């Protein structure tokens, strides 16, 4: 079927000003379309699914939301394709929207290949498409995602809506702790994105609206060192729709393993006649957890794992894939294994999840390298930079048995900061000697909460008042248990709207102290951004991406009455906004003041 993409996207009135867009209405419109597609898929109304798929491809709201995602919210928004074009300003985004109204199949151009360094392994290969191609991918992705998310198995977490690393880890703990599986195949797929079979993906997708566009993106090729290369297989890693296509290709392994059962026999006794009888129960022989191209298979016996490996290899070969033998291991749970940055191991009958040793070393190496490379930075700049890294790392690992590791990391960071402080004043200048250790201690370390060796400094805030900022202490990060998202729950399911309020709000409740004004500000506004009314610090219901990681970088505090006009800094004058929303509001107010 040929897609009439150029004729399907349109609007009654042309967009004139990017700042005039009502994002709340736009997101509600796209959310409702996605939910209708999900309901039709659940009810097996295939004609309705196709009609709604065409409708969302034509939707002007979907186009605007896709442009916003590509140019404002994605991490790769500043990367350029072969045309070296981005849309950084509001005027450029309006121009991009108008150009997308005439987007055609033959305008798909090859991606630009770049390499991202990766520790110890070969660098990641990213295929950066043109901005127009990325917007078109986001448009199609919003229509295709509700269909396939309902198909994916419950234990597939990579790139899934509302799913995260911690859901996969919590399921692994349940499998190893409660199900008593003791043998694990810790597997990795060799070059998953680079080797996926195109024909398999197109066959799996079927004849749906948008199929021809997907085929064009797969076959578009890439440019490396100004030389064009054709793509006979693989998905460009870095594309908007690439994670969904990868999940489609890897879907089905859990159904394959579910066919294998084991029979467990119980000896029971009737209470009335005191007679014994035998009762049998069928159990799954294998457990399966997958996150993207990393997965584990668990079983009670080593022989069962060895027997299933050839079946898995054959299943992968049908998709053009194979196991990475260097990173695929068969281990006992008491030996332990690494999965998603954690080490899972059983000790005296209990399963523990702790931060992976290599990840701890990488964090410390990164901090030490940065300090050595910035010997003349101010203490305030050092604290601001390191706190964002430490908070993000701590928030990721706080759901494991991490207290001892956190204390160790704190001590190592303190040693690095002490050495950094000494180096700044150890050199001799002419006849003048460097400063002594006691002077350095008083200069860079303060007594906070009874600790004399807290790396801290004073500064003036925007109100002109003195405040003390200090290095973040990982040991004070609360260790929490993670509540896994239940089986088939999806944000596109309209019947689970209230269910998703809990995971969307728990991030803020865990981050802020209950006695602080920031907690009260977020609670007063129901943990939502007051501009777009999406939840703060959660998995976005539309994109499945983390809107911000509670590391001090993506959340902005906005004052209704400016500090310049008033000194009000109370709860009722403060609101929290996403970074993009705050910029949108600020630029809009500036333009209004300029017009006045």
Secondary structure by P-SEA (a helix, b strand, c coil): cccccccccccccccccccccaaaaaaaaaaaaaaaaaaaaaacaaaaaaaaaaaaaacaaaaaaaaaaacccccccccccccccccccaaaaaaaaaaaaacccccbbbbbbbbbbbccccbbbbbbccaaaaaaaaaaaaaaaaaaaaacccccccccccccaaaaaaaaaaaacccccccccccccccccccccaaaaaaaaccccaaaaaaaaaabbbbcccbbbbbcccccccccaaaaaaaaaaccaaaaaaabbbbbbbbbbbccccbbbbbbbbcccbbbbbccccbbbbcccaaaaaaaaaaaaaaaaaaccccccccbbbbccccccccccbbbbbcccbbbbcccaaaaaaaaaaaaaaaaacccccaaaaaaaaaaaaaaaaaaacccccaaaaaaaaaaaaaaaaaaaaaaccccccccccccaaaaaaacccccccccccccccccccccbbbbbbcccccccbbbbbbccccccccccccccccccccccaaaaaccccccaaaaaaaaacccccccccccccccccccccccccccccbbbbbccccccccccccccbbbbcaaaaaaaaaaaaaaaaac
